[in-house]
Amino acid sequence: MWIGLTGGIGSGKSTVAAMLGEAGAAVVDTDAISRALTLPGGAAMPAVKDQFGAAFITADGALDRDSMRALVFSNATAKRRLEAVLHPLITAEALAQAAATSARLVVFDVPLLVESGRWRSRVARVLVVDCTTETQVTRVLQRPGWTRERVDGALAAQTTRQARRAAADAVLWNDDLSLVALRNEVLSLATRWGCETIAPP
């Protein structure tokens, strides 16, 4: 079974993805794919340079992620242009990774699954990790380099919690769960959805 995993920034989605991996699922991380595409020599870099110019390229030829993040958070047209470059490449690599695994459960970790509109038809289930906006803000502010302004920009760039929940086949409420309790929820879901091996809690 192929499932899509998504959640807002600070929801705990990456933690859930790691737990699903421990449970025997093959996890395809689209953020990791995106980063690889925008490293020096990455497949996306010629098109990024053509679209945005050298000001968004670091000295070693990688995407200047801070400059690009600031641009796309404030400019919807630039965001769409970047997505037009990256999304087809990310999708192709994600599907190639999924095709190469023998795992019974494949998890596509896609932060913008709902926003992209491209993934729902490719997966059998959508799993959303959710929590309150206040919890999201508190968690993200604990990360190095994050300010409240930057957090607010990231939240504004993502769809609403309500839209994600409306697209979900299952929701993991991760607001006040301990890691042990969250892992138990994840393992229960993995069992129902067909993981071949289940890690102990």
Salt bridges, closest charged atoms under 4 A:
GLU22 OE1 - ARG183 NE 3.80
ASP66 OD1 - ARG69 NH1 2.96
GLU83 OE2 - LYS79 NZ 2.79
ASP109 OD1 - LYS13 NZ 2.62
ASP130 OD1 - ARG161 NE 2.80
ASP130 OD2 - ARG165 NH1 2.70
ASP152 OD1 - ARG148 NE 2.90
ASP169 OD2 - ARG120 NH2 2.76
